[in-house]
Amino acid sequence: MKKLLILLSFLFIYLLTFVQNAFAGELYKFSSANFDTSNSLIVLSAQDTQGSSVLSNIKLVKMDNPKRVYFDLDSSIITFPKQDWVFNSGCIKEVKINQFSTNPDVVRVVLYYDNGFNPNDIEFTRVKNNIIIKLKKGTIGDNEYFHNTYRDEHSSASDFYEYLTITTPVTQSQDSLVGQIQEAFNTQAEQIMERKELKLNTKYYLNNITPKQNGILLNGFGSVTIEKPMILYNPTRIVYDLPNTLVDMKIRNKEYRINETETVKIGQFSVNKARIVITTDAVSDYIPIYSSDNQSLIIANYKKTNNSTLYNHSSNAISYSKEKKDSLTESMIIKFDSSIVHGLDRYNDKVILYLYNVSKYSDENFKNTYKNTFFNDSYIELMPKIGLKLVIPTQQDAIASTYLGADGRSIKITVKQAKEPSKPIMLNPPINNNKISSDKKKVVIDAGHGGSDAGAIGGGIYEKDITLDVSKRVEEILKKKGYQVLMTRDDDTYVSLQDRVAISENFAPDIFVSIHVNSSVRPEITGVETHYYHQESMSLAQTVHSSFASSVQSPNRGLFKSKFYVINHTTCPAILVEIGFISNSGEREQLIGSKRKQATAKSIAEGIDNYFKQYK
């Protein structure tokens, strides 16, 4: 009887609250909050309503001790947990977003700052029902704030991270009757929060993964970007990298089953990049599908996806425009009358966008707008019961990026054409009259050390012998794949670092790969790592290391930017791989064995092959 009375009391309170809200006018329901430090913006994303402008009553209130400013959003609620962001750099020290009151419904945003910040510079912009708070003048956001959703580049000047403290709700089991009632009605009950010190990328914090029948659903907060996928073999799998993304510890390195034959694993590939690996034979059928608020991402087999489950409303294309940044860079912008759900597929010579909930467009306006631009040959097809298919042909080496408007009602596709390749300037290069002219891709394999230079030594084993053996195996595999390969040494002779570079430059290869064995004063250390120096070598390093580290049974120590002579002075993309530690007795025994050598050589060769398939 007592439990029944409690339940009836909560039902009465809930119904009373519902009636009050029904007569209080339409609410603005903010579904996400994103702090973009690169542009000094706070973006509050809300669901569409027909109410009056939420900006009409915003007033800044300044306070001291400590210095802070706050503003209230009337007739508003947040559907996400209250936020508390503490920054260790910049003029903004802390940002708090919470539900200040529920009757009336008011959301309050508080900014704590130091003497270097002028609160008079704060400006508000409304894009549909999304509030953009600009914290300094002259920033992006006057017309349209776009989130970068996809990019070809595997490294960018925008890749950075911020030391940040966040508060997140503690997940609790709802054993009590009160807890079950609160959970059932999704009330704004006070939650127990915990603080986390993070080296947080300012773009996206990924904290949940849900396997689906034919894909996975990723959830987080911030703005998610995905890079051009990589395809690896043995086993066949597709790899997606998410730059400026931090993965919650509870989902890192766990394998999830998609169906009977397919699995997915997600990990923190580097300090500012997440990596998703899907093991499947249908690698060409997987694509990313973006929600309209860019907070969640589905990576799914588009041929088996039930498209009707991706959206609950339809949209139409209503306007087309273009931008030209410079002679090599142009953008296509399409606006819609409501938010869109879209998927993306990237080929070497085109970008395909699937606009799942879009049904109408003007073919004449589309063609007239993009006539005599980079998008002159682009076209739209109607796909019955699916939506529209936008196909954008690109040059072979062009760099493509896509962006979604903050309101989810506009999309921008930017294409940067490839520059004419510049020939390296050589100072007195060695003369070789036996150079071979061929259309085959050319690879230099550099076996570390040799002759009087033994390299690292462990247990009477010389590094120079292991590197030569593995390098010859790589050479053999690559030649069978049709590559033109040059060894800087093919026997136990000494070759100086300068001569190794000169040999490579005279050959004019497409890439340079140096193979070494590591050593440490701490004998317990094991693992593999890959080094690069120049920015244009990063894609090669990532692709080869991904194949290498996932195939060799040794800890993945990651990528390093290192100024080794041979990868610093070569003019082509160049990397140095450390295939294991000779100083560890267990790993040393593996390194001298044929099984480990062959697995290492095979994975390096496959990584090189994957690189040329994706980037050249």
N, C-alpha and C positions, 0 to 999 in steps of 0.2 A: 504493500500500500504506500509506504514512504517513497519508494522509487517511482511509483506511478504519479504521485503528487509532484515530485521533482520534475519529471518529464513533462507533465501538463503545464507546470510553471514556465519552463523554458519554451514550450510551444506558444504559450500566451505572449511571452516577451518577444519572441521571434515575429509572430503575426502583428503585434503592435508596431514593431520596428518597420516591418514591411509596409504597413498602411501609412505610417508617417513618411517613409521615403517616397511612396507612390504619389503623395500630395505635395512633396517638397520640390518637384520639378525634376528634369532629366539630369542624371549624374554623368560626370566625366570619369570614365574608368581607365586610369593609367595602368598599362600592362607591363611597362618596363622603364628603366632609367639607365642612361648610358653617359658616362663622363668621358669625353674625348679630349685628352690633354693636348693632342697635337694641334687642335683648332680652338682650344679654350671654350668648349661647348658642353652644356648639359642638355641632353635630349630626353624629354619625357614623352613616351609614345602612348596614345590613347585610342580607344575604339571610337569609330565614327558615331556621332549623334546628330540630331537635328536642332539641338539647342543653340542658344546665343553664344557669342565668343567667350571662351574661358579667359581671355586676356583682359576683358573689360574692367575687372576690379583689382588687378594686380598692383600692389603698392609695396615698395621697398621700405623696410624699417631698419635703421642703423642703430647699433648698440655698441658699447665699449666694455672693456674689462671682462672677458677678452673682446677684441675687435671682431664684430660679426654683423651680418646683415641677413634678414629673413624676409620671406614673402609667403603669402597664403593663397591657395587656389580654392575658391569657393565651389560648392556643389561638386566636389571631386572626391574620389577614393582611389587608393592604390591597391591593386590586386596582387602585388608582389610584397615580400617581407620588407619592413622598414630598412633603409640603407644608412650606413655610417661609413664613409670613406675617409681615411686619414692619409694625407700625402706627406712625404718626407722631402719633397723638393717643390719649388715654385712658390708663388705668393699665396695661393689658396692652400690652407692648412688642413681643412676638414669640411666635408659636406654631409649634411644629415637630411634625409627625406623620410617623413613619417606621416601617419594619419593623426593629425593634431586633435580632431574631434570627429564624432560620428553623428551628432545631432545638434547643430547642423554638420554636414559632411565637409570637412576642410582638410586639405593636404598642406603641410608646411615644409618649406625648404629653407635650411639654415646654412650659410656659408661663413666659415671662420677664415680670417685672412691676416696678413701682416702688413707692415707699413708700405710695402711695395705695390699694394693693390689699391685701386681707386674704385669704390663701389658705384660711383657715378657713371662708370663705363658700362655697367650691366645693361644689356638690352634684351628685349623679349621679341621673339618672332613666332607666329603661329602658322604652321603648315598643316592645313585641315585642322584636326584636333590633336596635333603633336606640338608640344611647347619646346622651343629651342631657346635656351638661355645663353646668350653670348656674353662672355666674361671680359672681353676686351674689344675695342673698336677695330674695324677693318678685317674681321674674321669672316670665314665662310658662313653662309646661312641667310643672306639677305633675300635670296630668291628660292633656292632649293638646297636642302642639305642631303647629300647622297652618301650612302654607305657603300664601300667597296665590297662587292660580294664575290667576285672572282678575278683572278689575275694569272697571266702566263708566267710572270716572273717568280722565281723561287727565292729571290732576295730583293730587298727594296730599301730605299732611304727612309721609308716610313716605318721600318721595323725597329721598334724600341720597346722598352718596358719601364715600368715605374715601380718603385717600392711603395707598397700600399697596405693599409690595414683595413679589412672589411669585417663586418659583423654578419653572421648568417644564423638562421634559426636552427636550433638543436632538434633533430628528429626524435620524437617521443612516441612510445606506444600508447594508444588510447585505451587504457584498461578501465578507467572510471566511467561512470554513467555520464557525468558532466562532459568529460572529454569526448565521448562518443557523440553526444548531442552537438557539441561545438563543431566537431569534424563533419557531421552530417549536414549542417546548415552553413558550413564555411563562414562562420562568424569571424569578425575581426578581433579575436581574443588575443590578449597579450601573450607573446611567445617568449620562450627562454632563448636568449641569443648568446652566441659565443664569438669572440674576436679571433681573427686569424691574421697573422703577419705573412704577407705574400710579396713575392717579387712579381707583381701583377702586370700583365700586358694590358695596355689601356684599351684594347679593342674588345677582347672576349674572354670570359671565364666560363669554361665548360664543366658542368657539374652533374650531368645526367645523360645516360645512354640507354635507349630502349630498343631491343631487337624486335623487328617486325618479320612477317612471313617472307618478304622479298626485299628487305633492307633494314636500315636502322634509323632511329629518330634521335637527334642530338639536341639537348636543351642547355641553355646557359643565360648569361646576361652580358650585354655589350653588343658589339657589332661583329658578326662572323664573316670571315673571308676565307675562301678556299683557293688553293693553287692548282695549276695544271697537274692532273694525276700522272702517276708513273705506273707502268705495268711490269711486273717481275714474274719470273718463271721458276718452276721446280721448288715448291708448287706454284701454280698460276695464281697471281693475286694482283689487286689494284691498290695503289697507295695514294692517299690524299693527305696533304699537309695543310694545316691551318695556322697561318702566321699570326703573331701577336696574340697567342692564345695560351692560357694556362689551364691545365687539366686537373680537376679535383683528385686528390690522392686516392679516394675510395673507388674510382673507376679506372685508375691507371693499370696498364699491363694485365688486365683481366681478359680472358677470351670469352666471347659471347657467341652463342649459336644462333644463326639466322634461320636455317632450316637443316635438313638432314645432311646436306653436302657443303654448306657454306658457313663460315665463321668470320668474326670480326674482332679485332683487338685495337685498343687505343692507348697511346702512351705519350709522354712528354719527350719529344725527339730532341729538343734543345731548350735552353732557358726561355726562348720566346716562340716556340713552335710546337704544335701538337701534331701527332701523326696517327692516321687511321689506316689500318691494313685489313682489307677484306679478301679472304681466301675464297676464290670462286673461279669456275671455268668460264663464266659469262662476263669477263672483265669489260668487254666492249659495250655491254648493256647497262652498266651502272652509271648513274649521273647524280649530281647534287640537285635537290629541289628545295627552294627557299620559301619560307613563310613570308607573309606580307610585311611583318614587323622586323624581319631579319634577326629574330632572337633564337629561332630554332631552325634546324636543317635536317632534311631527310636525304640520305644517300641510298638510292634504291635502284632495282632493276626496272627501268622504265617500261619495258615490254610486258612486265607482269604486274605493274602497279595499277590498282583500281583508282583511276583518276578522280572519280566522283567523291572519294573520301578526302581529297586534298583541299577542298574549298566548300563554302556554303553560300556563295553568291557569285554572280556573273559580272563581267566588266567589258567595256568597249574602249578601243583606242580612239582618242578624240583629237589629238594634235601631234604634229611631227616637227622637229627642229634639228638644227645641226650646230656644231661648234668647231672652230679651227684654232688649235693652240699654236701650231707652227707648221712649216712645210711638210713635216713628217707625221703630225698627230692630228686626227680629226675624231669627232664624237657624233654619234646618233642619239637623239633623245626622243622618246615616245611617252606621251602622257595618256592616262586612262581616266575614266569617270569613277572608278572605285579601285580599291587595292587589288593587287594581282598576286597570284602564286605562279612561280616560274621555275623551270628546270633548265640546265645548261649542259651541252655536250660540245667538247672541243676536239677538232681534228687539226692536222697540220696545215690544212688549207682553208678552213672555214670554222665559224662559230655558229652553233645551232641553239636557239632559245625556244623552249616549249612554253607557250603562254597558256596555261591550263584552263583558266576560267575566263579567257577573252574570246568573244564570239564575233565581234564586228570590227571592221577597219576600212579605210578608204585606200584602195590600191592606187588610184590616180594621185591622191595627195602624197602618198608614200613615195611613189616613183618620182614625182616632180620635186619633192623636197631634197632627195638624195642624188639627183641627176648631177653628173660631173663632179662627184665627190668620191672618196674612198669606198663609199657604200653604193656606188652606181649599179653594181650587179647583184645587190641584195634583193631578196624577194620574200613574200609572205604566202604561206599556204594554209588553207582551211583544213583542219583535221576533224572530221565528224565525230561527235561525242567526246572530243578531247580538248579542242581549243584551236589556237593558231600556232604555226611553226614558222619562226623567223630564221632565215638562212643568210649569213653574212660571209661571203668569200673573203679570204685574206691572202696576203703574200705568204710564201713558205716560212720566212723568218720574222714575220710581223709579230708584235706583242699586243695582245688583246686584254682588255679589262672590262668588267661590267660593274654597274653601280645601281643601287635601288634607292629611290627617294624616301625620305623619312616617313612620309605618309603612305608608302607602299603603292602610290598611284603613278609613279613615273620610273622609267628605267633608262639608263645611259650606257651605251657601248662605245668604248674608246679603242681606237686602233692606232698603234704607232708603227709606221712602216720601217723596214730594216734599212740601216745606213749602208752606203757603199763600203765594202770591207777595205780597210787601210792596210797597206803592206808594211811590215816592220822594217825599220831602218837598221841595216846591218853595218857594223864597223869591222872591216877586214875579216869577213867570214871565211872559214876554211873552204878550199876549192875541192869540189867533188865532181869529176867528169862522168861519173857513173849514175847520176841521178835518174830515177825512173819516172816517166810521165804516165800518170794513170788517174782514172776517175775514182779509184778505190779510196776509201777513207784511210788516212795514214796515222799510225799510232807509234809513238816511241815508248818502249818499255826500258826502264832504267833499273838494272839490278844493283842494289846498293853495295858500296865498298868493292873489294877485289884486290888480288895480288898482295902487295905489302900492307894494304889496309884491310885488316881482318874484320873491322867493325866490332860489335859487341861480342863478348866471349862468355860462355857459361857451360860448366861441366865438360870442358875440352871441346865444345862445339863452337864453330865460327859462324857469325852472322853472314859473312860473304858467301858461304857455301849454300845456306838455305835460300838466300835471296836469288842466287843464280838459278838454282833448281826450279823454284816457283816461277821465276820470270820466263824461263824456257817453256814451261808448261802453259803459261798465259800466251806466249808467242804462238805456240802450236795451235791452241784453240782458236785464237783470233784469225790465223791464216786459213783455217778450215772454214771459218765464217766469211771469208772473202776480204779480210782487211790486209792492208800493206803494213808490215810491222818492221821496225828497225830497233835492234838492241844496242844500247850504248856499250855493252860488253857482252860477249857470248862465251867467254872462258875466264879463267882465274887470272886476269890481268888488272893492273892498276890503271884507273882512268880518273884524272883530276876532275873536280867539280866544274871548273871552267871548260874543260874539254867535253864534258857531258852536255853542257849547255850548247857549246859550239856544234857538236854532232847533231843535236836536235834542231837547232836553227837552220843548219844547212839542208836538213831533210824537209823542213817546212811542214811539220805534222799538223794534224787537226787537234791532237791532244798529246799530253806527256804524262806518263804514270811511273812514279818511282816506288820501288818495293823495298821495304826495310823490315828489320826485326827489332823490337824494343828491348830495353833493359832498365832495371831499377835497383837502387840500393836496398829496397824493401822486397825481399824474395817472395812475399806472399801475393804481390800484385800480378794480375793477369788481365788479358783483354785486348781488344783490337780498336784501332782509332785511325782516322783519316785527317790529313792536314792539307790546307790550301792557303794561298796568300792573297792573290788578286781576286777582286769581286767576280770577274767573269769566270773564275774557276769554281765558284760555289756550287753551281748546278751539277758539274761533273763530280765534285766531292760528295754531294748528297746522293746522287744516283748510284755511284759505285759503292759508297759506304753502306747504303741501304741493302744492296744485294750481298755485299761482303759480310756485314755484321749479322744479317739474318740467316746466313748459310753456315757460318763457322760457329762451333760450339764453344764460345768464349765470351766473357762479358763485353757488352757494347760500351766503349768509353767515349764514343761520340766524335764530333767534328771539332777541329781546332784551326784557328787562323794563326799560322806560324811562318816565320820568315826564313825557312830553309833556302839555301842558295839556289838549288836547282829549280824550285818552284817559284822563286822570286824573279829569276833572271830569264826564264823562258817566256816567249811572247804569246804562246798558245795557252789555252786552258790547261793547267798543270796541277797534279795532286801528288801527295806522298802518303802511301799506306803503311801502317805499322801492323804487321800480321800476327803479332803475339809477343810475349815476353820470354826471352832466352834466359833471363835471370830466375824464372820460376821453374823448378825442376819438373813439375808435372806438365806444364805447357811446353817446356823444351822437348820432352819426350814425344809429344804430339807433333811439334814442328818438324822434327827430323823424320817423322813417319810419312809414308807415301799417301796414306789416306787423308791426312790433314793438308799436305801439300797440294794434292789434287783438288780437294774441296775448296781450298783458298784460291787456287788458280782459276778454277771454273767459275767461282762467284765473282772474281774481279773481271774476268772476260765477259761474263753475262752483264755485269754492271756497265761496262764500256759499251756493249752492244745496245743496252737499254738507253744509254745516254744518246747515242747517235739516232736511234729510232725516234726519240722524243724531241731532241733539240737541234739536230742537224739535217 
